[in-house]
């Protein structure tokens, strides 16, 4: 049960990280498609923090409890 729960959390964090990466790539590669350019840098920073938080949490969980995954 422990391994399944940890695996589920890791997968959720990986999905959050992938979502952040995809969003940042969209902002960087397709900036003309974004209506409000005035907030684009703030949005990139927001999504970078979101992805970094997910990555940090995943790395922490794997380092501390990853022996069963």
C-alpha positions as CSV (number, residue, x, y, z in Angstrom):
1,X,0.0,0.0,0.0
2,X,2.8,2.4,0.9
3,X,4.6,1.9,-2.5
4,X,1.3,2.5,-4.4
5,X,0.6,5.7,-2.5
6,X,4.1,7.0,-3.0
7,X,4.0,6.1,-6.7
8,X,0.7,7.9,-7.1
9,X,2.1,11.1,-5.5
10,X,5.2,10.9,-7.6
11,X,3.1,10.5,-10.8
12,X,1.0,13.5,-9.8
13,X,4.1,15.6,-9.2
14,X,5.6,14.6,-12.5
15,X,2.3,15.6,-14.2
16,X,2.5,19.0,-12.5
17,X,6.1,19.4,-13.6
18,X,5.2,18.5,-17.2
19,X,2.3,21.0,-17.2
20,X,4.6,23.7,-16.1
21,X,7.1,22.9,-18.8
22,X,4.5,22.8,-21.5
23,X,3.0,26.1,-20.4
24,X,6.4,27.8,-20.3
25,X,7.2,26.4,-23.7
26,X,3.9,27.8,-25.0
27,X,4.7,31.2,-23.6
28,X,8.3,31.2,-25.0
29,X,7.5,29.7,-28.4
30,X,4.0,31.1,-29.2
31,X,4.1,34.4,-27.4
32,X,2.0,36.0,-30.2
33,X,-0.8,33.7,-29.3
34,X,-1.0,35.2,-25.8
35,X,-3.5,38.1,-25.6
36,X,-2.0,40.0,-22.7
37,X,1.8,40.4,-23.2
38,X,2.2,42.7,-20.2
39,X,2.0,39.8,-17.7
40,X,4.0,37.1,-19.7
41,X,7.1,37.4,-17.6
42,X,5.2,37.1,-14.4
43,X,3.4,34.1,-15.8
44,X,6.6,32.4,-16.8
45,X,8.0,33.0,-13.3
46,X,4.8,31.6,-11.7
47,X,4.9,28.4,-13.8
48,X,8.6,28.0,-13.2
49,X,8.0,28.1,-9.5
50,X,5.1,25.7,-9.9
51,X,7.3,23.2,-11.8
52,X,10.3,23.7,-9.4
53,X,8.1,23.1,-6.4
54,X,6.8,19.8,-7.9
55,X,10.3,18.7,-8.8
56,X,11.6,19.5,-5.4
57,X,8.8,17.6,-3.7
58,X,9.4,14.6,-6.0
59,X,13.1,14.6,-5.4
60,X,12.6,14.9,-1.6
61,X,10.1,12.0,-1.5
62,X,12.3,9.8,-3.7
63,X,15.4,10.5,-1.5
64,X,13.6,9.9,1.8
65,X,11.1,7.2,0.9
66,X,12.0,6.0,-2.6
67,X,13.3,2.6,-1.7
68,X,9.9,1.1,-2.3
69,X,9.1,2.7,-5.6
